[in-house]
Amino acid sequence: MNWPKEILDWSEVWATLVPLILYLWVKPRAAWIRPILFYLLIALLLSLVVDITWKCKDLGIQEWVEKTFWWLYRGKYLYTLIFYNINSFLRLLLLTWFFYLVNPLYKKTYTIITSLFLVSVIINFVFFESIVLSFSSRLFTIEASIILFYCLLYYYTVNMNDEIKSPLALPPFWIVMGLTLYTSVNFLIFLFYNYLINAEKNYAISIWNVHNLIYIVLMLSIAVAFKKVK
């Protein structure tokens, strides 16, 4: 067994457990933790389903997967892309809630952007893409762009606040740094991933390891934020 490969393949599961376990240990209390906690739980559940169905042969549960997730099969092929699309959609909504709490100066901006995002998602999956059969590069790219924009607004607010001596002392700042790295590095991957799946599937699978590495960093940054909450 190729252990480095297996560790990366399962990183969206075990890495998500790191901040969740730390949360149970330190029991941080802050209003902004709730949307992050919901995001982690949903990400863990969806990632677990994706990895279990993907590795079902190795785990010896292929028959159970075929019976349980029959609705995801098209012929003999199993499509779990719906879980990636759902994760991207819910992640933006929950992170918008997070920014709404940590940077409330732009509440109207968040409301307008979220409304436009919801409309665009509905139009996209009704008229252009299948939520089951397609990895929606449109959805992921728009989501990454919006989150990166929120991060920049947060940095601007922190920078303009003379009372903040060290941004690193702010727990949410660590999450925003992780999100900035995650969205900026993965932007091009998200933009072209649907094309790569259809044109160069093996390369697409390999390049997703870059995403997984940055995802680990994001989860560690969330864990640091939880630890820093007083």
Secondary structure, 3 states (H helix, E strand, C coil): CCHHHHHHHCHHHHHHHHHHHHHHHHCCCCCCHHHHHHHHHHHHHHHHHHHHHHCHHHHCCHHHHHHHCHHHEECCEECCHHHHHHHHHHHHHHHHHHHHHHCHHHHHHHHHHHHHHHHHHHHHHHHHCCCCCCCCHHHHHHHHHHHHHHHHHHHHHHHHCCCCCCHHHCHHHHHHHHHHHHHHHHHHHHHHHHHHHHHCHHHHHHHHHHHHHHHHHHHHHHHHHHHHCC
